[in-house]
Amino acid sequence: MRPDDAMPRGEATRRDDAMPHEDASPRRDPMPRDGTLPGGEELWEAAEHVTLHLLPAARWEAWRADADPAARYVPAGFDAEGFVHCTDGDEEMLAVANRFYAAEPGDVVVVDLDLARVGASWRYDDPGSPYPHVYGALRRDAVRSVRRVLRDPAGHFVGYGERRPA
C-alpha cells in the first residue's frame, strides 16, 4: 500500500551488510520464505518505499496505545498465512477493501507503512503486483500516518479521511 508520493516499485538502494530477516528484499527475485538467498545473491533495501495496510480501527487504537514505539502487530490471519498483506496505492486499496471487507462491520483505518522500517523481510510474491507481503510482525514506528477509510450508506468503501500522523 503506497501513497501517491512514494517512489515507484523497483527503485532500491544496495545494502551490503543486509542479513536475512532484516528489512531487506532482493532486487530481482523474491526472497524465499525463510529469508535466505540461494547462491549468495545480493540483498536490496527499500528506499522510503511506503505501502498501505488495512486494519480495524479498534486494533489500530490498541496498537497505538502501547507505550513502546517499536510495539509489534500482526493481523488475525497471520498465523495461518505467515505474512501481513499490504497494498500499493490508494485506489487499489479501496478495491481490496471492497472485495474482502465491505461486509465487515465497524470502522476501518489504513496505515501508511515505511517498508524499510517494518522490522521484517518483505517481498512481492507475484512480481509486478501491487501487493507486497511482510513476513513478520510490523513495528509501530514504521507507521508514518493513518487515515479512516470512508464508507457510503450501503457500506462500500469510497475514500479516505484526513491523514493524521501516527
N, C-alpha and C positions, 0 to 999 in steps of 0.2 A: 504494500500500500504506500504510494508515494505521492506527496502533493505536487502540484504543477511546477513548483520552483526547484524541485530536486534534479540532480543530474541524471542523464539517461542511463539505462541499464548498460552494462558492459564497460563503463569507464571505471577504472580502478587504479590504485597505486600499488606498486610492488612492496611486499613485506618479506624481507629475507629472514627475519627472526620469528616468523609465524609458526606456531606449534599447532598440531591438531587439537581441535576443540576450542581454539581461541576464536576471536571474531575474524575469521578468515574464510575465504572461499576461493577455489581455483578459478583461474581466468576463463578457461575453455570448457573443461569437462566438469560435470557435477562431482562434488566430493562424496565418496562413499559414506553410508550412514554412520560408520564408526569413526569418521574423521580422518582416516589415513588415506594417503595418496599412493597408488601403485607406481613403482618406477621412480619415486622421488620427485614427482612433478612439483613445480613451484606453487606456493600458495599466494593468493592475492587478497588484499583487504579492501573493503568498501571505503570509498572516499565520500563521506557525507551522503550515503545512499539512504533515503528515507522511504519507508513503506508504511502501510496502514494495517491496523489490526482492530477488529470489531469485538466488543465485549459488552455484557450487560452493565448498565450504569452502576448498579449496586456493587458489582465486582471491582469496577474501577475505583469507586469511593473507598472500599475496604483496602485495596492495594495502596492507594494514595495516602490513606491514614496511617500507614506503617511509618514509624519514625526513621527507619533505615532507608536512605536514598537508594541503596543497592538491593532493596527488597525484591524478591523474585515472584513471578506469576506464571502459572500455566493454566490454560483453559481446561474445561471439564473433559474434553476428549483427548487430552494429551497422552494419558497412559495407554489408550487403545491405539492411537495413531503414531505416537512417537515424535511429533513435531507440532509447531504452532503455525497455523495458517495465517498468511498475510496477503495483501493485495496492493499492487501498484496502481495509483490513480484514483481520483475521486469518483469519476463516472463508473469505473469498473467496480469499485467498492459498493456503490448503490445497487448495481446489477447483482452482485454477490449477496448483499443483504436481502434483496427482494427474492432471490432464488431460494435461499436457505432459511431466512429468519423472519419473513413477513408475518407468519402465523404465531411467532413467539410474542407473548405479552411483555409489557414493561418497556422502560426507557433503555436505549442503547447508545453507546458512545463509540467513537472511533479515535484511536490514539495514533499519533504520528511517531513512528519508531525510527531512530537512527540505528541502522543495522551494524554500524561499526562499534556500537556500544551495547548491544543486546546481551553480551556475555556468553554467547553460544555460537557454534558454527551455523551457517545458513547457506542455502543454495536454491536455484531454480531447478526443481526436479524435471520439469518439462522445459527444456531450453527454448527461449523466445516467448514464454508465457509471462503474464503479469502477476504470477503467484509464487513469491519466494516462501520457502519453508524454513523455519528456525528450529534447529534440533537441540533444544534445551529451554530451560526457564528463561523468561525475559527479565532483565533488570529494569527497575522503575526509572533509574536515571537515564535510560535510553529513550524514554518518552519525552519528546520535545513539546508536544501540545496535545490537547484533547478537544473534541467537538461532539456535541449531541447530534445524533442522526435524527432528522425530522421525518415525520410520517404525515400522510394525508388522512382524511377521516376514514378511509377504507383500510388503513393500516399499512399502506405501501410506503416504502422509504423514498423520499423525494428530494432531499437536500441535507444541508448541514447548518447547525447553529454557529454561533461565533466561536472562533478558535481562541482557546484560553491556554495560557502556559500551564505546564504540568506541575 
